[in-house]
Amino acid sequence: MTPAERTGTLQAGVPVDTTDNNELYHWIKNARKADKLVHNKELRIAIKGDSKEEYPTIAKIIKTLQKQEVNKFGLITSLRAVQK
């Protein structure tokens, strides 16, 4: 898929739900393991959202992190433009 085609396509992201088939849980778990093996330090996690994002969605992500005992993470709400 070309970059132009990607901009017109809705990309839902990694599925996260409350069942055992929570893909986000497995992605985070494996990313943390890989980072620990490669860099020998804990992975720093951040959640990015904007004013359009609903709280229940963010709450599911936080709950997924807490299931892995990850209670320290960053919240990114907007990016500031670099002044030239």
N, C-alpha and C positions, 0 to 999 in steps of 0.2 A: 504494500500500500504506500502510495506516495505521500509526502507531507501535505500536499493540497487535499488529498482524499481524507486524510486523518482529521483535518480541521472541520470537515463537514459531517463527521461521524460521531455519534454519541458514544463516549467511552465510559462505561459504568464503573470501572475500577474492580478491585478484588472483592469477591463475595464475602460478606460477613453476616452471620446469623447466629442464633442461639443454640443450634443443634450441634451434633458432633462433626458435621461437615462444614466447619468454619474455615474456609481457605485462608483468610487473613491470619488466623491463629498459627497455622502451619508455616506461612510465609515469614512471619515475624520470628517464630521459633528457629527456623532454619537460617535466617539471616543473622540472628544473634549467635548461633553456633559457628557459622562461617567466619563472622567478624572476630570472634574470640580466638579461633584457630589461626587466622591470618595475622591479626594485629595484636593479639593477646591483651585485649581490653574490651570492656562492655560497649555494645552498640548504643549510640545516642539516638533516641527516637523522637520525632516531631510529628505532630498532626497538623495538617494544613487545611484551613477552611475559610469561608468568607461569610458575609452577612446573609447570603442565600441558603447556606447550609442549616439544616434543622438540627435542633439539639438531640433528638433521639438517635440520629446517625452518629454523631460524635460520642454519645453515651455508649453505643455498642462497641465502638473502637476502644474506648477507655476500659470497658468491661473485659474486652479481649486481652488488652495489655495486663490488666490486673490478675487475670487467670494465670499469667506467667510470672506473677510477682514483679511486674514492671510498674512502679509507681512514680517514677521520675521521667518526665517527658516534656517536650516543649509544645506550645500551641502557637501556630503561626496564623495570623488573621489577615494580614495584608503586607504587601511589599512596598517599600518606599522607593520612589524614583530617584536615581542618582542625578544630582544637580551638576551641571557642567559649567 
